[in-house]
Structure formats: C-alpha cells, structure tokens
Amino acid sequence: MALQADLLESIPQARYLSAESYLSYRAIMRTFYLEYQKMHYQLDKDAILSFLRAEPLLASYTAEELTADLNQLVKWKNLTPIQDPHKVYTIADFKNRQYQYMMTEAALEVERMTVTLENLYTQTTGLSSSVFRRIQADLREVSRLEEMTLKDVGEWWQELQEDFRRLRQSHQDYLREFYGPGAEKQMKSAEFIAYKQHLIRYLEDFIQDLQSSAAQIGALLESFSGDRVERILELVHQSALAIPRPHAEQTPFWQEELRQKELGVWQALTAWFTGRDSTARQVMDVTNEVIRRVVQNAALLVQMQNMGVSNKAELHRLMALFAQASSLGDAHRLSAMVFGAQKCRHFTVNADRETERIDRSIYDEPPMEYALQPRVRTYKPRMDRSGFTDKGAEKAAQKRKILEEERLLRERTLRYIRDGKLDFSDLREPVPPEVRTVLLSWVAMANLAPDGRGLTQYGQRFSLQKRGGVCSMICTDGVLTMPDCVLVFEENENA
C-alpha cells in the first residue's frame, strides 16, 4: 500500500504531551478525560479551575493561566469551545464570551493512549491455551459462512481477529519479561528458587497446548484451497462494506486499503501456524530457551548458596587458627599463606636477565642501570657531538674493485669480435650471462636506431645486418634462440 502524504502529517492533538507547559496541559486534559468517564462531557472555566486547584501541585494555578492554556488547547484541536448562553445576564457577559469546553474525538483517543501507557507494566499477562481453542473453533465455522448473513460474517471475522491479536500480544508481553534487565535481576534472587518449579510447569503446559493446537490449526489452514481463501476474504470484504461509514472516512482508496488489510490479517494468521519457520515453532523454541535459562539460573543459585555454607565453615576454621597463633610472626605467616602478600611491588627493566626463574628473589639479581628521562614536553635528549670518520681508503678500494670488474668484462666481451664482426651464429665458445647481456643490448640499440647503427660503451661504432631466419647462441647457462644477425664494427674502433 502506497503511503499518502496527508496521512503522514503531524498530529497537533499530541503536542500538549511534550510542550513546555506540559504539566498544566496534561492536568487539564486528564480532568476532561475523568469527567468524560462520568458522562460530564462539557466543563466551564470555573469547574475546571476548581478541579485543578484541588490538586496540591496546582494549588496556585490562576484563572489567567487557565484561559491561556485553554486557548492553546483549542488551537491544537484538543478542545472544542461551545458558547454558553444560559449564564449571560448582561451585554458585557455576552461580549466576554463565556464558553464551555468539550474534548474532541482525537484528543480523547490520545488521552486514552496515555492511560494505557501508564498502566502498561502493571497489567498482568499470561499464556492462555483457550485462545487456541477459540481460533480453532472459528476456523471450523468457515464451512457455514455461505449460510450466514453479512452481519454474522462480520462478527465472525472480528472474533477471529480479536483472538489472534490476543494470542500474539499475550505471548509477546509474557516472554518479553524474561529478556529484560529486570528478568536477570529476578532470576538471581534467592526467592527465585521457590518460584522456579511453578514457572517451569506453567511454561511446559503452554508448550504442550501450543504443540497440539498449532498442528490442528495449521492443518485447517492448509486444507483451504486458494479459491476457498479468496471466497472467504470476499465475504469478509462484503460484510465490511455493509457497515455504514461516515463520508469523511471514505477516502479515494479506502476500499482497496480495507481489502489489503483483510488479506494481511489472513496471511499473518497463516504464517503464524503453518510452514517450517512458522511463528508458533519460534514461540516453542523461545519458551524452551526460557525454561533452560530458568533451570540454569536456579542451579547456579543453589550452587552459590552451598558455596556460602562451605566458605563459612572454612572461614570459621581459619579464625580459630589465627586465635591459636603463638606469636605475631606466626599470624603473619598464616595470613600470607591464606591471603597472599598484602603489599607487593613489581619491577621490570629492559635488560637481559641471567635466568628466567620466577622463584628467584630480587635480592639475588645483579644490579642494573636504567636511564630515566623526564616526562615533560620540552625535554630533548642531549646530542653527543662527534666527528666524521674518514672512509677514503674504503671508497678507493671499492672504486678499484669496480674498475677491475669493468676491465675484465670489456676484455671478455671484445674477445668475441673477430675481423671486425660479431657473428652470433658463428660463436663456438659458450657466452657467460654478463657478456650476453652486453651483446644483446648492442643488438637492441641498433635495432631501435633508424639507420641500424649504434655506439658501444667502449667507443666502437657498429651497424646491424639481418640475414633472416634464426640462430642459436650457446651460453654457459643454456642455448638462446635468436634472430640470425651480424654486428659489423668500423675499422680501427675495436682497440
């Protein structure tokens, strides 16, 4: 169902509950509500003021304050002013407009809601199995719906809805009490042990009734075919349309909304009792969990009580030993054995110990030095100034080593150039990896150059000649297959 904008507007009749002067507003509305229960539907200012001043909290309430509050409540559509002509004796009285006030329907519902909220946690809830029997009896009346009048069909539907609503609300309210903070406190009290057995029996009886009744109700609901369900809802819808309704309630989509509501109730009823994940099965699981928690808490309480008895006897024995101590030193030793060290200090230091034995005393440890630093923001550690170490000899040795390696690599590389040519297919001596890297870099350099020429790092100029096909270059770590080509060096450039 699509949400309509006019249904989501603010409700002015509820503003007095949270307004700044809510105390006087609520007192006025509660006075009207209580008098409404006595069938006193209209009240004037004098009667309202007398009722309010009878309360100690509003003993100093003035007529001017009452007038302002009544005008505000009229503005919020909580009260309807009705001019009272019977008490008019002069023209001045008529001009002053003496009014009587009456609660609006919306304000009456809001105040009734506040009364319900105030008594929400004082109402006694329980798990009754009679609701299951009534729902089962209602579903068995489905076969007689065609014979009933529309009025009887409407009454049957209202009874079914009311029984289903009472079932959902009762089990939710009752089981909710076992999952709040108050339930944990109650389960840990000593009085809970005596209450435990009665509660378990109560919940077990409810589970047995739920198992038997839910299965029968679920079987009845599953026996209805789709066409049968549509016919039931159609009769229910016709009975609802037969009820006279004010024109203000007949919105453009009120019939469709009514049909969707009826379908939703039937689907909720079906989901509660049928299916693998039905709500009835979930209620049984939750109730079993409550029973398990009750038994567990009761066992823990009994265990704690037994521990208290044994601890009492043990403490009595220790007190007797203290009383029999021959000296203060013996009493100290007994106290250390029972309660441990009264004052202990733990030392730790960032240093290596000779041993990790935990029974070694601190007096047996060798002394250690630990530098402490001030815990202030402005503290900066002292910088030890020292000169730079001369590493010229090391750098010279490293330079000689690098130059020697470069010289050896040059000799080994140029050894493969014969008669001004480097023919890769004619190499007979295996090529080491470092030399192969240099040779292939020359090939790549010439291959990328537009004129196919290049210059080695040793100063020789060369050109690349491709002969087509492939050749094999024997290396010390394997055989490299590459394009067949020759590097031709210029004369007098290979020395």
Buried (B, 14 or more C-beta within 10 A) or exposed (E): EEEEEEEEEEEEBBBBBEBEEEEBBBBBBBBBBEBBEEEEEBBBBEBBBEBBBEEEEBEEBEEEBBEEBBEBBBEBBBBBBEEBEEEBEEEEEEEEEBBBBBBBEBBBEBBEEBEEEEEEEEEEBEBBBEBBBBBBEBBEBBEEBEEBEBEBBBEBBEBBBEBBEBBBEBBEBBBEEBEEEEBEEBBEEEEBBEBBEEBBEEBEEBBEBBEEBBEBBBEBBEEBEEEEBEBBBEBBBEBBBEEEEEEEEEEEEEEEBBBEEBBEBBEBBBBBBBEEEBBBBEBBEBBEEBBEBBEEBBEEBEEEEEEEEEEEEEEEEBEEEEEEBEEEEEBEEBBEEEEEEEEEEEEEEEEEEEEEEEEEEEEEBEEEEEEEEEEEEEEEEEEEEEEEEEEEEEEEEEEEEEEEEEEEBBEBBBEBBEEBBBBBBEBEEBBBEEBBEBBBEBBEBBEEEEEEBBBBEEEBEBBBBEEEEEBEBEBEEEEBEBEBBBBBBEEEBBE
